[in-house]
Amino acid sequence: MRKIAIVTAALVSAGIWTTAQAGSLGRPCTWAPESTWLSLSDLKSKAESLGYKVEKAKLKASCGEIYAHDGNGVRTELFLDPTSGAVVAKQ
């Protein structure tokens, strides 16, 4: 019975951690110091140069998070490396 309780607690804890990290890929986009990051306006410009119409942008968990529409008008969330502006992931 004790093993079941331990396993259940571990699974619940893992589920909470996964949910909390889902919004930021569960990993940082960079390990570089914040002093080397581009500004938020530069990250927006990078996304716009790739053809996205930016609605909202923020820095979170070592990623630039850009909420935008692509060229077809489809809403998307981009995760950018804040040191280069490169797209790390897209949802």
C-alpha positions as CSV (number, residue, x, y, z in Angstrom):
1,M,0.0,0.0,0.0
2,R,2.9,2.4,0.8
3,K,4.4,1.8,-2.6
4,I,1.2,2.8,-4.3
5,A,1.1,6.0,-2.3
6,I,4.7,6.8,-3.2
7,V,4.2,6.1,-6.9
8,T,1.0,8.1,-6.9
9,A,2.7,11.1,-5.2
10,A,5.6,10.9,-7.7
11,L,3.2,10.9,-10.7
12,V,1.2,13.8,-9.4
13,S,4.3,15.8,-8.7
14,A,5.6,15.1,-12.2
15,G,2.3,16.1,-13.7
16,I,2.4,19.4,-11.9
17,W,6.0,20.1,-13.0
18,T,5.1,19.3,-16.6
19,T,2.1,21.6,-16.6
20,A,4.1,24.4,-15.0
21,Q,6.8,24.1,-17.7
22,A,4.6,23.6,-20.7
23,G,4.3,27.3,-21.5
24,S,8.0,27.7,-21.9
25,L,9.1,24.5,-23.6
26,G,10.1,22.9,-20.3
27,R,13.7,24.1,-21.0
28,P,15.4,27.4,-21.5
29,C,16.1,28.7,-25.0
30,T,19.6,29.8,-23.9
31,W,22.0,29.5,-21.1
32,A,23.7,32.7,-22.0
33,P,23.8,35.5,-19.4
34,E,20.9,38.0,-19.7
35,S,23.4,40.8,-20.5
36,T,24.0,39.2,-23.9
37,W,20.3,39.1,-24.8
38,L,18.6,41.2,-27.5
39,S,16.0,43.7,-26.4
40,L,12.3,42.7,-26.6
41,S,11.8,45.2,-29.5
42,D,14.7,43.5,-31.4
43,L,13.1,40.1,-30.9
44,K,9.8,41.5,-32.2
45,S,11.6,42.9,-35.3
46,K,13.2,39.5,-35.9
47,A,9.8,37.8,-35.9
48,E,8.4,40.5,-38.2
49,S,11.3,40.0,-40.6
50,L,10.3,36.3,-40.8
51,G,6.8,37.4,-41.9
52,Y,4.9,37.3,-38.6
53,K,2.5,40.0,-37.4
54,V,3.4,40.3,-33.8
55,E,0.6,40.9,-31.3
56,K,2.3,40.4,-28.0
57,A,5.9,39.6,-26.8
58,K,7.5,38.8,-23.5
59,L,10.7,37.3,-22.1
60,K,10.0,34.2,-20.0
61,A,12.2,31.4,-18.7
62,S,15.2,32.4,-20.9
63,C,13.0,32.5,-24.0
64,G,11.5,35.3,-26.1
65,E,7.8,34.4,-26.4
66,I,6.1,36.0,-29.4
67,Y,2.4,35.7,-30.0
68,A,1.7,36.4,-33.6
69,H,-0.1,35.6,-36.8
70,D,1.8,34.0,-39.7
71,G,1.4,34.9,-43.4
72,N,-1.8,32.9,-43.6
73,G,-3.4,34.6,-40.6
74,V,-2.9,31.5,-38.4
75,R,-2.2,32.4,-34.7
76,T,1.0,31.0,-33.5
77,E,3.4,31.2,-30.5
78,L,7.1,31.5,-31.3
79,F,9.9,30.7,-28.9
80,L,13.0,32.7,-29.8
81,D,16.6,32.4,-28.5
82,P,17.0,35.8,-26.9
83,T,20.7,36.0,-27.9
84,S,20.2,35.6,-31.6
85,G,16.5,35.8,-32.3
86,A,16.5,32.4,-33.9
87,V,13.2,30.4,-33.7
88,V,13.7,27.5,-31.3
89,A,10.2,26.2,-31.4
90,K,6.7,27.1,-32.7
91,Q,3.3,26.1,-31.4
